[in-house]
């Protein structure tokens, strides 16, 4: 059994990850590559362990947010190509080249700065061109008349090597007619840019546009590669897409009961005394709070699972503790396991439910799990390892 502080911990089921990869692969056409998106510490699941597992499953590429995340993967032994989606200061050109990292290039001035740095440092950086087809975030703006000329000029700059071109869908997770039409417009804009570049004699390399929602809804847009993010972790991109693919949640967040007590009618609980007992109640204190990533916004809105039954959160969630009403759940005692999201043989609380009650999205919910929370890895139900960030010396 893995050694870690059994206070609050996130269980990461590697078998579920394997099943999700298999389900995604069944959707892909012949020759289509898969990128595993492991930015944000693999959506809070632990980038080193997840990337190692995905590498063993022959996932072709990895996608990260920044150079720090990319170097973390290289230090962990990842050898597959890595695409950095966001900004890297041009002065790191030689680092990008040394570690075989592919940089997203999304504007003329950035391309020129990266080119100058690469030439000065005597190196060549591989790049993927990002085209903004309507997301409005970063990218050469496809709607501008000179977009193709700007991209072509960037590709011809010294010190840069063209490796691919891509865009990102803004509303592919929606089935509303207007959103479907907009996604199709985004694809058409990307296709138009590619066609014009190729007509000018430029080889664009890998073409990709499908994120998780695109994989589920637009198989005709797979191109050369897809970017699997949320669905790798068993989370649908939106409630509208639940059930589109057999997915198993990879993470379960658990904690323990630290105290059980009785309170009387009118007694208050936690900061602000927002909760007053309507009668005699049994209250359990849990060893988890918003510093662990369980949002304070869930105060008096969420439920946890104890002994297979739901217990409502009462009072304000604190930094390190929270309280739940376990009245009627027999035998709850100190050390008892409580499931915050995810599940086991007794039942589950979907992360999608928790996110909805918090007024956010599931990807934020899992990404916010704090760095003091150990990630405990399971295979065939058995603990095989742990990655915790403030390692307890037990």
RAHUTA-V944070 format. One record per helix or strand. SS is the DSSP state (H for helix, E for strand). FROM is the first residue (numbers start at 0). TO is the last residue. If there is no record, write none. Layout:
# RAHUTA-V944070
{{SS;FROM;TO} {SS;FROM;TO}}
This chain:
# RAHUTA-V944070
{{E;8;12} {H;13;24} {E;32;36} {H;38;42} {H;46;55} {E;60;63} {H;66;74} {E;80;83} {H;89;97} {E;100;104} {H;107;119} {E;124;131} {E;139;140} {H;146;154} {E;159;165} {H;176;198} {E;205;209} {H;211;216} {H;218;220} {E;224;227} {H;229;232} {H;238;240} {E;250;262} {E;267;268} {H;270;272} {E;274;275} {E;280;285} {H;289;291} {H;295;297} {E;302;305} {E;308;313} {E;321;324} {E;336;343} {E;346;348} {H;350;357} {H;361;366} {E;373;378} {E;381;386}}
